[in-house]
Amino acid sequence: MRNKKQIKLDKPIVMVGLMGAGKTSVGRALARHLGIPFVDSDKEIEKAAGCSVVDIFSMYGEKEFRRVEQKVIERIIDTPPLVKVISTGEGAFITEAVRQTVLEKALTIWLKADLELLVKRTNFRHTRPQLLNTDSRQILAQLISERYNIYALADIMVETRDENIHKTLNKVLNAIEQKNKKGEQNETVKRI
């Protein structure tokens, strides 16, 4: 594992991508590695609402869930400490207002996974409202078709595979380092 001091951060990191891509597990590992807080936006939504994400969807619908999600993510981003890792639900970045906020105020990392991996990772979980009582492969394929072009707007894209979490974490750390180097080069050019 690399030295923690190599990564300079001055804003939060927001993990985006489809369910099963690894946003929470990789985000948690990233925060632990960097020695900064980790926040799961879905857990914060559940605290604020006093019920599960599945319950919010079933009782109030997706539109109301997205409204609450936007407010909670804005609060998380603006609440100290500023530097932290935030894992978001799969639809958060698709919501234009959320996307604008995180692109403006955070470093966004899209964890991109192929259909087979997503199906494998989500098949036996009952915490995914969109996949309950339906053909998960079909729904995930549709979400890939609809959303990957929007996720591509993230600052960084890292392909995840069926691999050890440390391997994925190293890919994320390498991508952040590369982004930082490009940013430093751009600053040098601006000064010249």
C-alpha positions in Angstrom: 0.0 0.0 0.0 1.2 3.5 -0.8 2.2 6.3 1.6 -0.9 8.2 2.8 0.9 11.6 2.5 1.1 11.3 -1.3 -2.5 12.3 -1.8 -3.4 16.0 -1.3 -7.0 16.7 -0.8 -8.8 20.0 -0.2 -12.4 18.9 -0.8 -14.6 15.8 -0.3 -14.4 12.7 -2.5 -17.8 11.5 -3.7 -18.1 7.9 -5.0 -20.7 7.4 -7.8 -21.9 4.5 -9.8 -24.4 1.7 -10.0 -25.4 -0.5 -7.1 -22.9 -3.2 -6.7 -20.0 -1.3 -8.2 -18.3 -1.0 -4.7 -18.9 2.6 -3.8 -19.4 1.8 -0.1 -16.7 -0.8 0.4 -14.1 1.0 -1.7 -15.1 4.3 -0.3 -14.8 3.0 3.3 -11.3 1.5 2.5 -10.3 4.8 0.8 -11.3 6.8 3.8 -9.5 4.4 6.2 -6.3 4.5 4.0 -6.4 8.4 3.9 -7.3 8.7 7.6 -10.4 10.8 6.8 -14.1 10.3 7.7 -16.4 8.1 5.6 -20.1 8.9 5.2 -22.7 6.7 3.5 -25.4 9.1 2.1 -28.1 6.3 2.1 -27.4 5.7 5.9 -27.7 9.5 6.5 -31.0 9.6 4.5 -32.3 6.7 6.7 -31.3 8.6 9.9 -33.0 11.7 8.6 -36.2 9.9 7.5 -36.4 7.4 10.4 -36.9 4.5 8.0 -35.1 2.5 5.4 -34.4 3.5 1.8 -36.7 0.7 0.7 -39.5 2.0 2.9 -39.0 5.6 1.7 -39.4 4.4 -1.9 -42.4 2.2 -1.2 -44.3 4.8 1.0 -43.4 8.1 -0.8 -42.0 7.2 -4.2 -38.7 7.9 -6.0 -39.4 11.6 -6.6 -39.7 12.3 -2.8 -36.6 10.1 -2.1 -34.6 12.1 -4.6 -35.7 15.3 -3.0 -34.6 14.1 0.4 -31.4 12.6 -1.0 -30.4 16.0 -2.6 -30.9 17.9 0.8 -28.9 15.2 2.7 -26.0 15.2 0.2 -25.8 19.0 0.2 -25.7 18.9 4.1 -23.0 16.2 4.1 -20.8 18.1 1.7 -21.1 21.4 3.6 -20.7 19.9 7.1 -17.2 19.9 8.6 -14.8 18.3 8.3 -14.7 19.2 4.6 -12.3 16.5 3.5 -14.1 13.1 3.7 -15.2 10.3 1.5 -18.9 10.2 0.6 -20.6 7.1 -0.8 -23.8 7.9 -2.7 -26.7 5.9 -3.9 -26.8 4.8 -7.5 -29.3 7.5 -8.6 -27.8 10.5 -6.8 -25.4 11.6 -9.5 -28.2 11.2 -12.1 -30.2 14.0 -10.3 -29.0 17.2 -12.0 -29.0 19.3 -8.9 -26.9 16.7 -6.9 -24.6 16.3 -9.9 -24.0 20.0 -10.1 -23.3 20.3 -6.4 -20.8 17.4 -6.3 -19.0 18.4 -9.5 -18.6 21.9 -8.1 -17.7 21.1 -4.5 -16.1 17.6 -4.6 -13.8 15.2 -6.4 -16.1 12.7 -8.0 -15.0 9.1 -8.7 -17.1 6.8 -10.8 -16.6 3.1 -10.1 -17.6 1.5 -13.4 -18.5 -2.2 -13.3 -19.7 -4.5 -16.1 -23.2 -6.1 -16.0 -22.0 -9.6 -14.9 -20.2 -8.2 -11.8 -23.2 -6.0 -10.9 -25.6 -8.9 -11.2 -23.3 -11.1 -9.1 -22.9 -8.5 -6.3 -26.6 -7.5 -6.1 -28.4 -10.8 -6.7 -29.0 -11.7 -3.0 -29.5 -8.3 -1.4 -32.9 -7.0 -0.4 -31.8 -3.4 0.1 -32.1 -2.4 -3.5 -35.6 -0.9 -4.2 -35.3 -1.1 -8.0 -34.3 -4.8 -7.9 -37.0 -6.1 -5.6 -39.4 -8.6 -7.3 -38.0 -8.1 -10.8 -35.4 -9.4 -13.2 -32.2 -7.8 -11.8 -30.1 -8.5 -14.9 -32.7 -6.7 -17.2 -33.0 -3.7 -14.8 -29.2 -3.4 -14.4 -28.7 -3.6 -18.2 -31.2 -0.8 -18.6 -29.6 1.3 -15.9 -26.2 0.9 -17.6 -27.7 2.0 -20.9 -29.4 5.0 -19.3 -26.8 6.1 -16.8 -23.2 5.3 -17.8 -23.0 8.4 -20.1 -24.0 10.6 -17.1 -21.6 8.8 -14.7 -18.9 9.6 -17.3 -19.2 13.2 -16.3 -17.4 12.4 -13.0 -13.9 13.7 -12.5 -12.3 10.2 -12.4 -13.4 6.8 -13.7 -12.0 3.6 -12.3 -13.0 0.2 -13.7 -13.8 -2.3 -11.0 -13.6 -6.0 -11.5 -14.2 -9.1 -9.5 -11.0 -8.5 -7.6 -9.5 -8.0 -4.1 -10.6 -4.7 -2.6 -7.0 -3.6 -2.2 -6.4 -3.9 -5.9 -9.4 -1.6 -6.6 -8.3 0.8 -3.8 -4.9 1.0 -5.5 -6.5 1.8 -8.8 -8.5 4.6 -7.1 -5.4 6.0 -5.3 -3.4 5.9 -8.6 -6.3 7.8 -10.4 -6.4 10.5 -7.7 -2.6 10.9 -7.9 -2.8 11.3 -11.7 -5.6 13.8 -11.4 -3.6 15.8 -8.8 -0.5 15.8 -11.0 -2.5 17.1 -14.0 -4.0 19.8 -11.8 -0.5 20.8 -10.6 0.7 20.9 -14.2 -2.2 23.1 -15.2 -1.5 25.5 -12.4 2.2 25.8 -13.5 1.1 26.5 -17.1 -1.3 29.2 -15.9 1.4 30.9 -13.9 3.8 31.0 -16.9 
